[in-house]
Amino acid sequence: MRILFVNPNSTASMTAKIEAAALSVANPATEIIAVNPEETPASIEGHYDEALAVPPMLELFQGGFAAGSDAGVVACFDDPGLYAVRSITDRPVLGVCEAAMLTASIVASRFSVVTTLVRAVPVIEELAHRYGMAGKCRRVRAANVPVLALETPGSGAQHRVQAEVERAVADDGAEAVLLGCVGMADLARTLTERVGVPVIDGVAAATRLAEALAGLGVRTSKVGGFGFPLAKAIVR
């Protein structure tokens, strides 16, 4: 089985972190392919960055599915372009936010999300509504950490994330906490031990869900909203 992860930003070190997080939970027989475009924003922090990143991301998914990938994962917690990716393939495609929320909804009756900057909060809140999780999502919290600070040793970003996770448990009554950025993927296990509730990394959750869907032979439906794009001219 081959699972394709596309990190829509252009930071290769974050792509390597995504690959490591996926490999840490994947079945030994599963091949993990993690890639990123070269000419997109270095981080996805808001709607503008998302819009710039989606077209190059779609090209990587098209190439990966043509090469035989069995499932795909949009490896950014904002799930940018997720429905567009589903429209170009019949293979199962997951977003890491979607996967994390689905996983949390099984193991906890309510959860909070800890993300990076305040501008990410409304994006994730909208996703909770889209995925039918608004009733279980207690709060989306910002640790006030730029995405790339998570890649910078000595930035203090990890301590700020941990402090916000602790507040989510103490103040929100969260029974699980979602890490709202793939740059936090390497913190999940340590934080779970420290705070005493499941701290869920969307990359790991998406890996196992993608394996399950592909293993079941489930395909993306093509009869409605995720139908293949209609052929049409693009005037330049």
VOSERO-156344 format. One record per residue (C-alpha): residue number from 1; residue in three letters; x, y, z. Coordinates in steps of 0.2 Angstrom, whole numbers. Last residue first. Example, Ala and Ser with C-alpha at 12.3 -4.5 7.8 and 13.67 -1.06 7.14 Angstrom:
<fidrens>
@pos: 2, code: SER, xx: 68, yy: -5, zz: 36;
@pos: 1, code: ALA, xx: 62, yy: -22, zz: 39;
</fidrens>
This chain:
<fidrens>
@pos: 236, code: ARG, xx: -27, yy: 164, zz: -103;
@pos: 235, code: VAL, xx: -44, yy: 157, zz: -106;
@pos: 234, code: ILE, xx: -46, yy: 140, zz: -98;
@pos: 233, code: ALA, xx: -57, yy: 129, zz: -108;
@pos: 232, code: LYS, xx: -68, yy: 115, zz: -101;
@pos: 231, code: ALA, xx: -68, yy: 97, zz: -96;
@pos: 230, code: LEU, xx: -79, yy: 94, zz: -81;
@pos: 229, code: PRO, xx: -69, yy: 90, zz: -65;
@pos: 228, code: PHE, xx: -72, yy: 72, zz: -58;
@pos: 227, code: GLY, xx: -87, yy: 71, zz: -47;
@pos: 226, code: PHE, xx: -84, yy: 75, zz: -28;
@pos: 225, code: GLY, xx: -100, yy: 84, zz: -26;
@pos: 224, code: GLY, xx: -111, yy: 70, zz: -34;
@pos: 223, code: VAL, xx: -109, yy: 53, zz: -43;
@pos: 222, code: LYS, xx: -90, yy: 51, zz: -41;
@pos: 221, code: SER, xx: -89, yy: 43, zz: -24;
@pos: 220, code: THR, xx: -72, yy: 42, zz: -16;
@pos: 219, code: ARG, xx: -67, yy: 23, zz: -16;
@pos: 218, code: VAL, xx: -67, yy: 11, zz: -2;
@pos: 217, code: GLY, xx: -56, yy: -4, zz: -5;
@pos: 216, code: LEU, xx: -56, yy: -9, zz: 14;
@pos: 215, code: GLY, xx: -37, yy: -8, zz: 14;
@pos: 214, code: ALA, xx: -38, yy: 9, zz: 6;
@pos: 213, code: LEU, xx: -50, yy: 15, zz: 19;
@pos: 212, code: ALA, xx: -40, yy: 7, zz: 34;
@pos: 211, code: GLU, xx: -23, yy: 13, zz: 28;
@pos: 210, code: ALA, xx: -30, yy: 31, zz: 26;
@pos: 209, code: LEU, xx: -37, yy: 30, zz: 43;
@pos: 208, code: ARG, xx: -20, yy: 25, zz: 50;
@pos: 207, code: THR, xx: -10, yy: 38, zz: 41;
@pos: 206, code: ALA, xx: -23, yy: 52, zz: 44;
@pos: 205, code: ALA, xx: -22, yy: 49, zz: 63;
@pos: 204, code: ALA, xx: -3, yy: 50, zz: 63;
@pos: 203, code: VAL, xx: -4, yy: 66, zz: 53;
@pos: 202, code: GLY, xx: -18, yy: 73, zz: 63;
@pos: 201, code: ASP, xx: -8, yy: 72, zz: 79;
@pos: 200, code: ILE, xx: -19, yy: 69, zz: 94;
@pos: 199, code: VAL, xx: -16, yy: 73, zz: 112;
@pos: 198, code: PRO, xx: -25, yy: 60, zz: 122;
@pos: 197, code: VAL, xx: -27, yy: 65, zz: 140;
@pos: 196, code: GLY, xx: -15, yy: 64, zz: 155;
@pos: 195, code: VAL, xx: -7, yy: 80, zz: 153;
@pos: 194, code: ARG, xx: 12, yy: 75, zz: 153;
@pos: 193, code: GLU, xx: 10, yy: 58, zz: 145;
@pos: 192, code: THR, xx: -1, yy: 64, zz: 131;
@pos: 191, code: LEU, xx: 11, yy: 79, zz: 128;
@pos: 190, code: THR, xx: 26, yy: 67, zz: 125;
@pos: 189, code: ARG, xx: 17, yy: 57, zz: 113;
@pos: 188, code: ALA, xx: 10, yy: 72, zz: 103;
@pos: 187, code: LEU, xx: 25, yy: 83, zz: 102;
@pos: 186, code: ASP, xx: 33, yy: 76, zz: 85;
@pos: 185, code: ALA, xx: 17, yy: 81, zz: 75;
@pos: 184, code: MET, xx: 18, yy: 100, zz: 81;
@pos: 183, code: GLY, xx: 24, yy: 106, zz: 63;
@pos: 182, code: VAL, xx: 8, yy: 97, zz: 57;
@pos: 181, code: CYS, xx: -2, yy: 111, zz: 65;
@pos: 180, code: GLY, xx: -18, yy: 111, zz: 76;
@pos: 179, code: LEU, xx: -12, yy: 98, zz: 89;
@pos: 178, code: LEU, xx: -29, yy: 91, zz: 95;
@pos: 177, code: VAL, xx: -33, yy: 89, zz: 113;
@pos: 176, code: ALA, xx: -43, yy: 76, zz: 121;
@pos: 175, code: GLU, xx: -55, yy: 76, zz: 136;
@pos: 174, code: ALA, xx: -56, yy: 95, zz: 135;
@pos: 173, code: GLY, xx: -63, yy: 103, zz: 151;
@pos: 172, code: ASP, xx: -60, yy: 120, zz: 143;
@pos: 171, code: ASP, xx: -50, yy: 127, zz: 158;
@pos: 170, code: ALA, xx: -39, yy: 113, zz: 164;
@pos: 169, code: VAL, xx: -37, yy: 102, zz: 149;
@pos: 168, code: ALA, xx: -36, yy: 117, zz: 136;
@pos: 167, code: ARG, xx: -25, yy: 126, zz: 148;
@pos: 166, code: GLU, xx: -12, yy: 111, zz: 148;
@pos: 165, code: VAL, xx: -12, yy: 111, zz: 129;
@pos: 164, code: GLU, xx: -9, yy: 130, zz: 129;
@pos: 163, code: ALA, xx: 6, yy: 128, zz: 141;
@pos: 162, code: GLN, xx: 13, yy: 113, zz: 130;
@pos: 161, code: VAL, xx: 11, yy: 124, zz: 114;
@pos: 160, code: ARG, xx: 21, yy: 138, zz: 123;
@pos: 159, code: HIS, xx: 34, yy: 126, zz: 129;
@pos: 158, code: GLN, xx: 36, yy: 119, zz: 111;
@pos: 157, code: ALA, xx: 38, yy: 137, zz: 103;
@pos: 156, code: GLY, xx: 52, yy: 142, zz: 115;
@pos: 155, code: SER, xx: 62, yy: 147, zz: 99;
@pos: 154, code: GLY, xx: 78, yy: 137, zz: 105;
@pos: 153, code: PRO, xx: 78, yy: 126, zz: 90;
@pos: 152, code: THR, xx: 68, yy: 133, zz: 75;
@pos: 151, code: GLU, xx: 56, yy: 121, zz: 66;
@pos: 150, code: LEU, xx: 41, yy: 125, zz: 77;
@pos: 149, code: ALA, xx: 46, yy: 144, zz: 75;
@pos: 148, code: LEU, xx: 41, yy: 141, zz: 56;
@pos: 147, code: VAL, xx: 23, yy: 140, zz: 61;
@pos: 146, code: PRO, xx: 22, yy: 156, zz: 70;
@pos: 145, code: VAL, xx: 18, yy: 153, zz: 89;
@pos: 144, code: ASN, xx: 4, yy: 163, zz: 97;
@pos: 143, code: ALA, xx: -2, yy: 147, zz: 106;
@pos: 142, code: ALA, xx: -19, yy: 149, zz: 98;
@pos: 141, code: ARG, xx: -34, yy: 140, zz: 106;
@pos: 140, code: VAL, xx: -49, yy: 132, zz: 97;
@pos: 139, code: ARG, xx: -62, yy: 129, zz: 109;
@pos: 138, code: ARG, xx: -75, yy: 116, zz: 115;
@pos: 137, code: CYS, xx: -76, yy: 106, zz: 99;
@pos: 136, code: LYS, xx: -89, yy: 92, zz: 102;
@pos: 135, code: GLY, xx: -104, yy: 102, zz: 96;
@pos: 134, code: ALA, xx: -94, yy: 110, zz: 82;
@pos: 133, code: MET, xx: -89, yy: 92, zz: 75;
@pos: 132, code: GLY, xx: -101, yy: 91, zz: 60;
@pos: 131, code: TYR, xx: -86, yy: 91, zz: 48;
@pos: 130, code: ARG, xx: -90, yy: 108, zz: 41;
@pos: 129, code: HIS, xx: -93, yy: 115, zz: 58;
@pos: 128, code: ALA, xx: -77, yy: 109, zz: 64;
@pos: 127, code: LEU, xx: -69, yy: 116, zz: 48;
@pos: 126, code: GLU, xx: -76, yy: 133, zz: 51;
@pos: 125, code: GLU, xx: -68, yy: 133, zz: 69;
@pos: 124, code: ILE, xx: -52, yy: 128, zz: 61;
@pos: 123, code: VAL, xx: -52, yy: 143, zz: 49;
@pos: 122, code: PRO, xx: -58, yy: 155, zz: 63;
@pos: 121, code: VAL, xx: -43, yy: 150, zz: 74;
@pos: 120, code: ALA, xx: -29, yy: 150, zz: 61;
@pos: 119, code: ARG, xx: -28, yy: 169, zz: 62;
@pos: 118, code: VAL, xx: -24, yy: 168, zz: 80;
@pos: 117, code: LEU, xx: -8, yy: 160, zz: 77;
@pos: 116, code: THR, xx: -2, yy: 142, zz: 80;
@pos: 115, code: THR, xx: -15, yy: 129, zz: 84;
@pos: 114, code: VAL, xx: -21, yy: 120, zz: 100;
@pos: 113, code: VAL, xx: -38, yy: 112, zz: 97;
@pos: 112, code: SER, xx: -50, yy: 107, zz: 111;
@pos: 111, code: PHE, xx: -60, yy: 91, zz: 113;
@pos: 110, code: ARG, xx: -77, yy: 84, zz: 119;
@pos: 109, code: SER, xx: -84, yy: 67, zz: 121;
@pos: 108, code: ALA, xx: -68, yy: 58, zz: 119;
@pos: 107, code: VAL, xx: -61, yy: 43, zz: 111;
@pos: 106, code: ILE, xx: -72, yy: 42, zz: 95;
@pos: 105, code: SER, xx: -74, yy: 60, zz: 92;
@pos: 104, code: ALA, xx: -55, yy: 63, zz: 94;
@pos: 103, code: THR, xx: -52, yy: 51, zz: 79;
@pos: 102, code: LEU, xx: -64, yy: 60, zz: 68;
@pos: 101, code: MET, xx: -57, yy: 77, zz: 74;
@pos: 100, code: ALA, xx: -39, yy: 72, zz: 70;
@pos: 99, code: ALA, xx: -44, yy: 64, zz: 53;
@pos: 98, code: GLU, xx: -53, yy: 80, zz: 48;
@pos: 97, code: CYS, xx: -39, yy: 91, zz: 53;
@pos: 96, code: VAL, xx: -26, yy: 80, zz: 44;
@pos: 95, code: GLY, xx: -36, yy: 80, zz: 28;
@pos: 94, code: LEU, xx: -40, yy: 64, zz: 20;
@pos: 93, code: VAL, xx: -41, yy: 57, zz: 2;
@pos: 92, code: PRO, xx: -48, yy: 40, zz: -3;
@pos: 91, code: ARG, xx: -44, yy: 35, zz: -21;
@pos: 90, code: ASP, xx: -57, yy: 40, zz: -34;
@pos: 89, code: THR, xx: -47, yy: 55, zz: -40;
@pos: 88, code: ILE, xx: -47, yy: 73, zz: -46;
@pos: 87, code: SER, xx: -63, yy: 78, zz: -35;
@pos: 86, code: ARG, xx: -55, yy: 72, zz: -19;
@pos: 85, code: VAL, xx: -41, yy: 84, zz: -22;
@pos: 84, code: ALA, xx: -53, yy: 99, zz: -24;
@pos: 83, code: TYR, xx: -62, yy: 94, zz: -8;
@pos: 82, code: LEU, xx: -46, yy: 95, zz: 2;
@pos: 81, code: GLY, xx: -40, yy: 111, zz: -6;
@pos: 80, code: PRO, xx: -33, yy: 117, zz: 11;
@pos: 79, code: ASP, xx: -35, yy: 105, zz: 25;
@pos: 78, code: ASP, xx: -31, yy: 119, zz: 38;
@pos: 77, code: PHE, xx: -21, yy: 107, zz: 48;
@pos: 76, code: CYS, xx: -9, yy: 104, zz: 33;
@pos: 75, code: ALA, xx: -4, yy: 87, zz: 26;
@pos: 74, code: VAL, xx: -17, yy: 84, zz: 13;
@pos: 73, code: VAL, xx: -17, yy: 65, zz: 14;
@pos: 72, code: GLY, xx: -19, yy: 53, zz: -1;
@pos: 71, code: ALA, xx: -23, yy: 35, zz: -4;
@pos: 70, code: ASP, xx: -18, yy: 21, zz: -15;
@pos: 69, code: SER, xx: -4, yy: 30, zz: -24;
@pos: 68, code: GLY, xx: -1, yy: 22, zz: -41;
@pos: 67, code: ALA, xx: 10, yy: 34, zz: -51;
@pos: 66, code: ALA, xx: -5, yy: 43, zz: -58;
@pos: 65, code: PHE, xx: -11, yy: 46, zz: -40;
@pos: 64, code: GLY, xx: 6, yy: 54, zz: -36;
@pos: 63, code: GLY, xx: 6, yy: 65, zz: -52;
@pos: 62, code: GLN, xx: -11, yy: 71, zz: -49;
@pos: 61, code: PHE, xx: -7, yy: 74, zz: -30;
@pos: 60, code: LEU, xx: 8, yy: 84, zz: -35;
@pos: 59, code: GLU, xx: -2, yy: 95, zz: -47;
@pos: 58, code: LEU, xx: -15, yy: 98, zz: -34;
@pos: 57, code: MET, xx: -2, yy: 104, zz: -22;
@pos: 56, code: PRO, xx: 4, yy: 117, zz: -35;
@pos: 55, code: PRO, xx: -14, yy: 123, zz: -37;
@pos: 54, code: VAL, xx: -18, yy: 124, zz: -18;
@pos: 53, code: ALA, xx: -3, yy: 134, zz: -11;
@pos: 52, code: LEU, xx: -7, yy: 151, zz: -17;
@pos: 51, code: ALA, xx: -25, yy: 150, zz: -11;
@pos: 50, code: GLU, xx: -19, yy: 143, zz: 6;
@pos: 49, code: ASP, xx: -7, yy: 157, zz: 9;
@pos: 48, code: TYR, xx: -21, yy: 170, zz: 6;
@pos: 47, code: HIS, xx: -33, yy: 161, zz: 18;
@pos: 46, code: GLY, xx: -21, yy: 161, zz: 33;
@pos: 45, code: GLU, xx: -4, yy: 155, zz: 39;
@pos: 44, code: ILE, xx: 2, yy: 141, zz: 28;
@pos: 43, code: SER, xx: 21, yy: 141, zz: 29;
@pos: 42, code: ALA, xx: 36, yy: 143, zz: 17;
@pos: 41, code: PRO, xx: 23, yy: 150, zz: 4;
@pos: 40, code: THR, xx: 23, yy: 140, zz: -12;
@pos: 39, code: GLU, xx: 36, yy: 137, zz: -26;
@pos: 38, code: GLU, xx: 44, yy: 121, zz: -22;
@pos: 37, code: PRO, xx: 29, yy: 110, zz: -19;
@pos: 36, code: ASN, xx: 30, yy: 97, zz: -5;
@pos: 35, code: VAL, xx: 32, yy: 78, zz: -4;
@pos: 34, code: ALA, xx: 29, yy: 64, zz: 8;
@pos: 33, code: ILE, xx: 28, yy: 46, zz: 1;
@pos: 32, code: ILE, xx: 24, yy: 33, zz: 14;
@pos: 31, code: GLU, xx: 25, yy: 15, zz: 9;
@pos: 30, code: THR, xx: 14, yy: 3, zz: 19;
@pos: 29, code: ALA, xx: 21, yy: -15, zz: 23;
@pos: 28, code: PRO, xx: 28, yy: -10, zz: 40;
@pos: 27, code: ASN, xx: 10, yy: -3, zz: 45;
@pos: 26, code: ALA, xx: 11, yy: 15, zz: 48;
@pos: 25, code: VAL, xx: 12, yy: 23, zz: 66;
@pos: 24, code: SER, xx: 30, yy: 30, zz: 66;
@pos: 23, code: LEU, xx: 31, yy: 31, zz: 47;
@pos: 22, code: ALA, xx: 17, yy: 44, zz: 47;
@pos: 21, code: ALA, xx: 26, yy: 55, zz: 60;
@pos: 20, code: ALA, xx: 43, yy: 53, zz: 51;
@pos: 19, code: GLU, xx: 35, yy: 58, zz: 34;
@pos: 18, code: ILE, xx: 27, yy: 73, zz: 42;
@pos: 17, code: LYS, xx: 43, yy: 79, zz: 50;
@pos: 16, code: ALA, xx: 52, yy: 77, zz: 34;
@pos: 15, code: THR, xx: 39, yy: 88, zz: 26;
@pos: 14, code: MET, xx: 42, yy: 101, zz: 39;
@pos: 13, code: SER, xx: 60, yy: 101, zz: 35;
@pos: 12, code: ALA, xx: 56, yy: 103, zz: 17;
@pos: 11, code: THR, xx: 47, yy: 119, zz: 19;
@pos: 10, code: SER, xx: 38, yy: 123, zz: 3;
@pos: 9, code: ASN, xx: 20, yy: 123, zz: 10;
@pos: 8, code: PRO, xx: 7, yy: 112, zz: 3;
@pos: 7, code: ASN, xx: 13, yy: 96, zz: 12;
@pos: 6, code: VAL, xx: 7, yy: 82, zz: 1;
@pos: 5, code: PHE, xx: 6, yy: 65, zz: 9;
@pos: 4, code: LEU, xx: 4, yy: 50, zz: -3;
@pos: 3, code: ILE, xx: 0, yy: 33, zz: 4;
@pos: 2, code: ARG, xx: 6, yy: 17, zz: -4;
@pos: 1, code: MET, xx: 0, yy: 0, zz: 0;
</fidrens>
